[in-house]
Amino acid sequence: MGANERVHLVQVGLGGRGRDHVNTYASLPNLVNIVGVCDVNQAARERGQQLVIKAGGNKPREYDNMKKVFADKDVDAVSMATPNHWHALGVIWACQAGKDVYVEKPASHNIYEGMRMVEVARKTGRMVQVGSQSRSTAHKIRAMQMLREGVIGKIYLCRALCYKRRKSIGRAPELASPPPGVDWDQFLGPAPMRKFTELRFAYNWHWFWDTGNGDIGNQGVHEMDIARWGMGVEWPKNVVSTGGKFVYDDDQETPNTQMATFDYGNGQQIQFEVRGLPSGPEWPLKKRGANTIGNIFYGSEGILAVDANGYEVYKGEELQLSEEGKPQGRIWDTAPHMENFLKAIKSRNHKDLNADIEIGALSAGLCHLANISYRTGKKLEFDAGRIKFVNAPDADKLITRDYRKPYVV
């Protein structure tokens, strides 16, 4: 690919986040050309085509199956905003077909998948960027650099908070067949066959174990990634997670309140808290509407807090504000991260990626560890060298899943 050629990209998955992808790529016309859209839902494909045209592009090709995208020789790369349970297979198939991939967070639906994605990306030499856009956000990069330079001394703790208001999803009946134009078998893919319900489709798939990972694997994986980045850590020695689905009586399976502690055995911990119910601010993070989302790092000489709205450093016994930084550009802007991906496609060096699949798989892996502890009701010791729990066969089973043929990772 020549230095001045635009990447020919297909958007796979056209829900809310997929439409955001289209709009963001459209803001980078010198780097990328959206040549196709793919979704299991005919109505979503039609909306996606119109969105590309409205954003100034030519009418894109329409694909009803991602394998057709991967077989198309005119496609250089894909951007995947599918449900979590499709991330691994989509990435693996794309890499094997010679396509580079931008895949939404969390990288994987389980730990095994993440390891397999890294393996295939390296074997095929493809660029795989995970949608952890904080890694390309200027003020967060600066905050992490300051932590490495010792701005608050020796870091012993990070509290990662995901207080994101989530209202009850209610209940929905099972239907004899999906709505016209929806390929339900393909939507479920690797997951067990279930009867169609509105709540298992569209956004609410996040709250069912078959397809999602709860909010720790949805919004929370961003804060998990920042925690791991700032602490400079990988797999913990042990994990314990508790919580539950409180207040609501609905179809949701994942917890709306969850706490997890990851201990590294070296005087460092990550403490993670997810709360979908009404919550207040947590000093020194600021409450933004109904949400308080961010990371608080504690060191021997002070505290550093960082979120989408900037960072603040507090020093000394009185914890006086000593430094702060504000965002550059729009909050939650994904464009720098996608630009980084597109430039790495040209360089052919995965080390140029700000959130290479190895980074994303590991951060998602911590979310999976927390969910495994929560679901088994156990404090678990983890053997990172073997990717296995110590004396916990019930937990080991949740490292992977039983795949529904032919959708097998």
C-alpha positions in Angstrom: 0.0 0.0 0.0 1.4 3.3 -1.0 1.9 6.1 1.5 -0.8 8.2 0.0 -3.4 5.5 -0.6 -6.5 5.4 1.5 -7.4 2.3 3.4 -10.5 0.6 2.0 -12.5 -0.3 5.1 -15.8 -2.1 5.8 -17.7 -1.4 9.0 -18.9 -4.6 10.6 -21.8 -4.0 13.1 -24.0 -1.0 12.7 -25.6 -0.5 16.1 -25.0 2.7 18.1 -21.2 2.2 18.4 -20.9 1.1 14.8 -22.6 4.3 13.6 -20.1 6.2 15.7 -17.3 4.3 13.9 -18.7 5.4 10.5 -18.9 9.1 11.5 -15.4 9.0 13.0 -13.9 7.4 9.9 -15.7 9.9 7.8 -13.8 12.7 9.6 -10.5 11.1 8.3 -11.2 11.2 4.6 -7.5 11.5 3.7 -6.7 8.2 5.4 -9.7 5.9 4.9 -12.6 5.2 2.5 -15.6 3.3 3.8 -16.3 0.8 1.0 -18.9 -1.4 2.7 -21.2 -2.0 5.6 -22.0 -5.4 7.2 -24.7 -6.4 9.7 -27.0 -9.3 10.5 -29.9 -6.8 10.4 -31.1 -5.7 7.0 -32.6 -2.4 8.5 -29.2 -1.6 10.1 -27.4 -2.2 6.8 -29.7 0.2 5.0 -29.3 2.8 7.7 -25.5 2.3 7.6 -25.4 2.9 3.8 -27.4 6.1 4.2 -25.1 7.3 7.0 -22.0 6.8 4.9 -23.6 8.8 2.0 -24.7 11.6 4.4 -21.2 11.8 5.8 -19.9 12.5 2.3 -18.9 9.0 1.0 -20.0 7.0 -2.0 -22.8 4.4 -1.5 -21.0 1.5 0.2 -21.4 -2.2 -0.7 -23.8 -4.1 1.5 -22.8 -7.5 3.2 -25.1 -9.7 5.2 -22.3 -11.9 6.5 -18.8 -11.0 7.7 -17.3 -13.9 5.8 -18.3 -12.3 2.6 -16.4 -9.2 3.7 -13.3 -11.2 4.5 -13.4 -12.9 1.0 -13.5 -9.5 -0.8 -10.0 -8.8 -2.2 -10.8 -5.1 -2.5 -11.1 -4.7 1.3 -8.0 -3.8 3.3 -9.4 -3.6 6.8 -12.5 -4.0 8.9 -13.8 -2.1 11.9 -15.8 -4.3 14.2 -18.5 -3.1 16.5 -20.2 -6.4 17.1 -21.4 -7.8 20.4 -18.6 -9.1 22.6 -19.1 -12.7 21.9 -18.3 -12.1 18.2 -15.0 -10.2 18.7 -12.7 -13.1 18.8 -14.0 -15.1 15.8 -14.4 -11.9 13.7 -10.8 -10.8 14.4 -9.4 -14.3 13.8 -11.2 -14.8 10.5 -10.3 -11.3 9.4 -6.6 -11.8 10.2 -6.6 -15.2 8.4 -8.1 -13.5 5.3 -5.4 -10.8 5.3 -7.4 -8.0 6.8 -6.3 -5.5 9.5 -8.8 -5.0 12.2 -10.1 -2.3 14.6 -12.2 -4.1 17.2 -14.3 -2.6 19.9 -13.5 -3.3 23.6 -13.5 -5.6 25.4 -11.1 -7.4 23.1 -12.6 -10.8 23.9 -15.6 -12.5 25.6 -13.3 -14.8 27.7 -9.6 -15.2 28.6 -8.9 -18.0 26.1 -10.2 -16.0 23.2 -7.9 -13.1 24.0 -4.8 -15.4 24.0 -5.9 -16.9 20.7 -6.4 -13.5 19.1 -2.9 -12.4 20.0 -1.5 -15.6 18.6 -3.3 -15.3 15.3 -2.5 -11.6 14.9 1.2 -12.3 15.3 1.2 -15.4 13.1 -0.6 -13.5 10.2 1.2 -10.2 10.7 -2.0 -8.2 10.8 -2.6 -4.9 12.7 -5.3 -5.4 15.4 -6.2 -2.3 17.4 -8.6 -2.6 20.3 -11.0 0.3 20.9 -9.4 1.5 24.2 -9.2 5.0 22.9 -7.9 6.3 26.2 -4.5 5.1 24.9 -4.6 7.8 22.3 -6.1 10.6 24.5 -3.5 13.3 25.1 -4.2 14.2 28.7 -4.4 10.5 29.7 -1.1 9.8 28.0 0.4 12.7 30.0 -1.1 11.5 33.3 0.4 8.0 32.8 3.8 9.4 31.9 3.7 11.4 35.1 2.9 8.3 37.1 5.9 6.5 35.5 8.1 9.5 36.3 7.1 9.2 40.0 4.9 12.3 40.4 3.1 10.6 43.4 6.0 8.4 44.5 5.6 4.6 44.7 2.1 3.6 43.6 0.5 1.1 45.8 -3.2 1.3 44.8 -5.5 2.2 42.0 -9.2 2.5 42.5 -11.0 2.2 39.2 -14.6 3.4 39.3 -17.5 2.8 36.9 -20.5 4.5 38.5 -22.6 4.6 35.3 -26.3 4.9 35.7 -28.2 1.9 34.2 -31.9 1.7 34.5 -33.8 -1.6 34.7 -34.2 -3.4 31.4 -37.5 -4.9 32.4 -38.7 -8.1 30.9 -39.5 -9.3 27.4 -41.2 -12.4 26.1 -39.6 -15.0 24.0 -40.8 -14.8 20.4 -41.3 -17.8 18.0 -39.2 -16.0 15.3 -37.0 -12.9 15.1 -38.2 -9.7 13.3 -38.1 -9.8 9.5 -34.6 -9.1 8.2 -32.7 -10.3 11.3 -30.5 -13.3 10.9 -30.8 -14.5 14.5 -28.6 -17.7 14.1 -25.8 -15.5 12.8 -26.3 -12.9 15.6 -25.9 -15.7 18.2 -23.0 -17.2 16.4 -20.7 -18.8 19.1 -23.4 -18.4 21.8 -26.0 -21.1 22.6 -29.2 -21.0 20.6 -31.9 -19.1 22.4 -35.3 -17.9 21.3 -35.4 -14.3 20.2 -36.2 -11.6 22.7 -35.9 -7.9 22.3 -33.7 -7.8 25.4 -31.1 -10.2 24.0 -30.8 -8.1 20.9 -29.6 -4.5 20.3 -27.8 -2.9 23.2 -29.1 -5.1 26.1 -27.0 -8.1 25.0 -24.4 -6.6 27.3 -26.4 -7.9 30.4 -26.5 -11.6 29.4 -23.6 -13.9 30.0 -24.0 -15.6 26.6 -23.1 -12.4 24.7 -21.9 -9.8 27.1 -19.7 -9.3 30.2 -21.7 -6.9 32.3 -20.6 -3.3 32.8 -17.2 -4.3 34.1 -16.6 -5.5 30.5 -18.5 -2.7 28.8 -17.7 0.7 30.3 -15.5 -0.7 33.0 -12.8 -2.2 30.7 -11.8 1.4 29.8 -11.0 2.1 33.5 -9.4 -1.4 33.9 -7.1 -0.6 31.1 -6.1 2.7 32.6 -5.6 1.1 36.0 -3.2 -1.5 34.5 -1.5 1.1 32.3 -0.8 3.4 35.2 0.2 0.7 37.6 2.5 -1.0 35.0 1.1 -4.4 35.9 -0.2 -7.5 34.0 -1.9 -10.6 35.5 -2.5 -10.5 39.3 -1.7 -13.2 41.8 -5.3 -13.5 43.0 -8.7 -11.9 42.5 -11.9 -11.7 44.5 -15.1 -10.2 43.3 -18.5 -9.8 45.0 -21.8 -8.0 44.4 -25.1 -8.8 42.9 -28.1 -7.5 40.9 -29.8 -5.4 43.5 -33.1 -3.5 43.5 -34.3 -4.6 40.0 -36.5 -7.5 39.2 -35.8 -8.0 35.5 -34.2 -10.2 32.9 -30.7 -9.0 33.4 -28.2 -11.7 34.4 -25.0 -9.7 35.1 -24.6 -7.7 38.3 -25.5 -4.1 38.6 -23.2 -3.7 41.6 -19.8 -5.4 41.6 -16.6 -5.0 43.5 -13.3 -6.7 42.6 -9.8 -6.7 44.2 -6.7 -7.7 42.2 -3.7 -8.4 44.3 -0.3 -8.5 42.7 1.6 -9.9 45.7 4.2 -7.0 45.5 2.4 -4.4 47.6 0.2 -3.3 44.7 -3.6 -3.7 44.3 -6.3 -2.6 41.8 -9.7 -2.2 43.4 -12.5 -1.9 40.9 -16.1 -0.9 41.6 -19.1 -1.1 39.2 -22.4 0.5 40.2 -25.4 1.0 37.9 -27.7 2.3 40.6 -27.7 6.0 41.7 -24.3 7.0 43.1 -22.6 10.2 44.3 -19.2 11.5 43.4 -16.0 10.0 44.7 -13.3 12.5 45.6 -11.3 13.7 43.8 -13.2 12.5 40.7 -16.1 14.8 39.7 -19.6 13.6 39.2 -20.7 14.2 35.6 -24.5 14.0 35.4 -25.5 10.6 36.7 -22.1 9.1 36.4 -18.7 9.1 38.1 -16.2 7.3 35.9 -12.4 7.3 36.3 -9.3 6.2 38.1 -7.7 7.3 41.4 -4.0 6.4 41.8 -2.6 6.4 45.3 1.2 6.7 45.9 3.6 7.3 48.8 3.7 11.0 48.0 0.2 11.9 46.8 -2.8 11.1 44.6 -3.5 11.4 40.9 -7.0 11.3 39.6 -7.9 11.0 35.9 -11.1 10.8 33.9 -12.5 12.0 30.5 -12.4 15.6 31.8 -8.8 15.8 32.8 -6.3 14.9 35.5 -5.4 16.4 38.9 -2.4 15.7 41.1 -2.6 16.2 44.9 0.6 16.2 47.0 1.8 16.4 50.6 0.1 15.5 53.9 -2.7 18.0 53.2 -3.2 16.7 49.6 -3.0 20.2 48.0 -3.7 20.4 44.3 -0.2 20.7 42.6 -1.0 20.1 39.0 -3.9 19.6 36.6 -4.5 19.0 32.9 -7.5 19.3 30.7 -8.6 17.4 27.5 -7.4 18.6 24.1 -10.3 18.5 21.7 -13.6 16.7 22.2 -14.2 14.5 25.2 -14.5 10.8 24.3 -13.0 11.5 20.8 -12.1 8.3 19.0 -10.6 9.9 16.0 -7.0 10.0 17.3 -7.2 6.3 18.1 -8.6 5.3 14.7 -6.0 7.6 13.0 -3.3 5.7 14.9 -4.7 2.4 13.6 -4.8 3.6 10.0 -1.2 4.8 10.2 -0.1 1.5 11.6 -1.6 -0.2 8.6 0.8 1.7 6.5 3.9 1.1 8.8 3.1 -2.6 9.2 4.5 -2.5 12.8 2.1 -3.6 15.5 4.3 -1.7 18.0 3.0 1.5 16.4 -0.5 0.6 17.7 -1.5 2.4 20.9 -3.8 -0.4 21.9 -2.5 -3.5 20.2 -4.5 -6.7 20.7 -2.0 -7.9 23.4 -2.7 -4.8 25.5 -6.5 -5.1 25.0 -6.6 -8.8 25.6 -4.8 -8.5 28.9 -7.0 -5.6 30.2 -10.2 -7.5 29.1 -8.7 -10.6 30.9 -8.8 -8.8 34.2 -12.5 -8.1 33.7 -13.0 -11.8 32.9 -11.1 -12.8 36.1 -13.4 -10.6 38.2 -16.5 -12.1 36.6 -15.2 -15.6 37.1 -14.6 -14.9 40.8 -18.1 -13.4 41.0 -19.8 -16.3 39.3 -18.0 -19.0 41.3 -18.3 -17.1 44.6 -14.6 -17.7 45.3 -11.4 -15.9 45.9 -9.1 -17.3 43.2 -5.4 -17.7 42.8 -4.3 -17.3 39.2 -1.3 -18.9 37.6 -0.4 -16.5 34.7 2.2 -18.8 33.3 -0.3 -21.5 32.6 -3.4 -19.3 32.2 -5.1 -21.5 34.8 -6.5 -21.1 38.3 -4.9 -22.9 41.2 -7.1 -25.8 42.5 -10.3 -24.4 41.1 -11.6 -26.6 38.2 -15.0 -24.9 38.2 -13.3 -21.5 37.6 -11.0 -23.1 34.9 -14.2 -24.0 32.9 -15.0 -20.3 32.6 -11.7 -19.4 31.0 -13.3 -20.6 27.8 -16.8 -21.6 26.7 -18.6 -24.4 24.8 -18.8 -23.0 21.3 -21.8 -23.7 19.1 -20.7 -25.3 15.8 -19.7 -24.1 13.3 -18.8 -20.9 15.2 -15.8 -22.4 17.1 -12.8 -20.4 18.3 
